[in-house]
Structure formats: structure tokens, C-alpha cells
Amino acid sequence: MRKVTPARLAGAVVVLLVVSAVIRAYPVLCALLAVLVLGVIVTVHRVRGGSFPGARGRADARTDVTHSIAAYQHMSGSQFEHAIADLARRDPGVRAATVSGGANDRALDVLVQLTDGRRIAVQCKRFAAGNRVGAPVVYEVNGTYRAYHRCDVALIVTTSDFTQDARRANAELDHPLRLVDGRALGRWVTGGRPPWYP
């Protein structure tokens, strides 16, 4: 066992103060990093324990996604919008991701600008698992993202799912939106391809 010296104690105090300041300055980003680190630890533990082969491994992967989504479901609507903007910024192809949600946002919560010049409109819906996004949201986003916001692509991102009416309405559009449900969001969070790529 190492002896606790005044220098080690002072070093530990400095580290704790720095970590505390970072958490206060970036609470959403720190929460996402904590979820990601926990996911990596759980994944490494399961791989070492040999629990991935076969169907059981697939069930474990689904559980990891559920845990990632649970962190988002505990956020406020504004925190969720900022978390999605932070998630977008992880993509090297993103020049900027700006939160613009709020009253009269005209169905635009996050504006993502890619380095290739494309603009992506993101509508965020942090819903509980049983509360699905309906067709009116699809129509609202479709009615504003090109003409009003001058965007090339639009996403609706939810922690929940979409109703059949919403999926049907989207499929009938000339330029369908990208519908990102909770499972797809979980894959994105855990390192999957951002939804603005085909």
C-alpha cells in the first residue's frame, strides 16, 4: 500500500478540482462521455467473459443501446438538443452544429453544417418509450426545412419511435426525411455512422 504524502494529497485535490470544474462547465458532454465510458467498460467485460457468441450476444448489444437511450430520456428537452448537437460535432465532416430550438423554432432544433456545404435541419423529440412521434411532426418539418431554413436534408431524432402513420407519411414525400428512432440513435451514440450519410 502506498504511503499518502502531502504532495500526493495535494495532487489528488488539484485533479478533483479540475474534474469538478469541467463537469460544471460541460454537464451534457460529461454525461454523454460517462455513458460511453460505461458502455465500453461493460462491452470489454462481456467480451472477456465470453458472453457475446450467438443470440445472447445480440441481446446484450440491444441492452447496451437501451442503456444509452435511457441517459437521453432523463434529459430535459433543451439538454437533449444540446446533446444531439454535441453528438453531431463528433463527425469530422461537420463544420458547425448550432442549437436553435425554443419557442417559434419552426421545426428546427439543431442546424448542422457540413464541410461539403450541405445544411441539415434536425428536429429533436425526447419522448418516453411509449410516446411515439406522429405524422404531424413529419409534415411540420417537411414544410419548413427547405423553403424556410434553406436546408438540404432534414432529420427527426427521437429517443422513442415513430407511428406507422408517420412512417407512411414520410414514405409518400417527394424528398423523405431521415427518421432516427431510439434504436438508430443508440447505434449513432455508440460509434455508428451519422444519419446524414446514405
N, C-alpha and C positions, 0 to 999 in steps of 0.2 A: 504494500500500500504506500502511495506517495505521501510525503510529508507536505502539509499545507503551509506554504511560506507566505509572508506578506506580499511578495511580488506576484505569486500565483493568484492570491486572493484579489489583488488589485486588477490583474489581467482579466479575471473572471467577471469582475464588476464592470469593467470597461466593455467587455463583449456583451454583457446583458443590457447595458445602457444603449449600445449601438443597435442591437436587435430590437429593443423596445421602441427606439426612435423610428426605425424602418417600418415596423408594424403599424405605428401610429400614422406615418406618412402615406403608406400604401396598403391599407387594410384589405382591399379586394384582391389585389395582386398576391399578397401574402397568403390569403385564404386559399386562392387557386393553387399556389405553389405547395402549400401544405397538403392539399388534396392529391396533387400529382405525386409528391414525395411518398405519401402514404400508399398510393396506388402502386408505385414502383416497389416499395418495401413488401407489400402484400404479394405482388407478382413474383418477385425474387424468392420469397418464402415458399410460395406454391410450387415454383419450378424446382427448387431444391428438395421439396417434399415429395416430388413426383406426382402431383395431383392434376397435371394438365392433360395426360393422354385421354383420348376417347371423348365420350359425351360429357363426362364430368368436367373436363377442362373447358368445354364450351359453356357449360352452365356457370363455371367460375368466372369466365370472361364477362358474361352477361351481368353477374353480380357486381363486378368492378365498375361497369358502366352505370349501374343503378346507384352505387355509392357516389360517383362523380356528379350525377344529376341531383342527388339529394342535397349536395352543397349549394347548388344553384337555387333549388327550391326554397332554401332558408334565407335567401337574399331578399331585399326589397326590390321593387321594380327598377328603381334607379341604380342600385348596386348591380343588378343583372345586366343592365345596359352597359355599364362601365366594364363589367367582366367580359362581355362579348367584344367590346372594343379592345380590351387587353388581349383577348384570345386572337383577334384579327391581327394585331400587331406582331404576333409571333411569326407570321408568314413574311419571309424576306421580300415577297412580291408586293407588299403593302407599303405605300408611301406614307399614308396617314389614316387614322381611324378616329373620327370625331363623334362624340355623343351629342345628339341634338334633340333628344326626346323631351317630353313635357307637354304642357297644355298647347293645343293647336299645332302639334308637330307634323300634321298632315301625313301620318303613317310612316314617318322616318325617325327611328330612334338612334341609329348609328349610320354615319356616312363613311364608307370605306373607299379610299382612293388608291388604285393600284399603280405600280411604277410604269405599267404599259399604257396609262392614261384612262383606263376604264373606271367608272364610278359605280359603286354598289350600294344600293339602299337596303338597310336592314331594319326590319320591324321585329321587336323583341316581345315575346309573350311568356312571362314567367308564371306558368299555371301549375296547379296541383295535378297529380296523375289523372284524376277522373274528369278534369275540366279541359275539354278539347277545343282547339281553335276552329271556329266555324267559317263558312263561306263568306259572310260579310267582311271579315278581315282580308280575305283574298281579294275581294272586289275593291276594297278601300285602297290597299297597297297598289293594285294594278292601275287604279285610276289616277295615282299621283306620281309614281316613281319615274316615269319617263317625261311626261309633259311638265310637271311642276318642279321635280327635283333634278331633272336632266341626268338621270342615271341610266346605265346600260343594262344592269341586272338588278333584280330585287330578291331578297331572301325574307322569309318569315322563319324566325328561330324560336322554338318553344321547348320548355322542359317537359311538356306533355306530349300530345299527339294532335292530329287533325281529324275532323269528322269526315265521313265519306262524302258529304255534300261539298266540303272544302276541297277535297282531292278531285272530285268530279268537276267542280267549277274551275279549278286550276288547269286541269287537263284540256278543258274547252277553250282556254285563252289562246290567242294568236302567238303570244310570247309567254309561255308558262313561267311562273315564279319558281324559285327553288325553295321547297318546303323542307325545313330541317326540324325533324321531331326529336324527342328526348334521346332516343337510341342513337340517331345520327349525330346529335350534339355530343353525346358521350364519346363516340368514336373520334370526333374532332378534338375534343379536350385531351384525349389520351394519345394524340400524335397523328391522327388521321388527316387526310387531305382537306384543306379548307373548301367549303361548299361553293365558292365562286369558280372553281375549276371544273371542267366537264368530267 
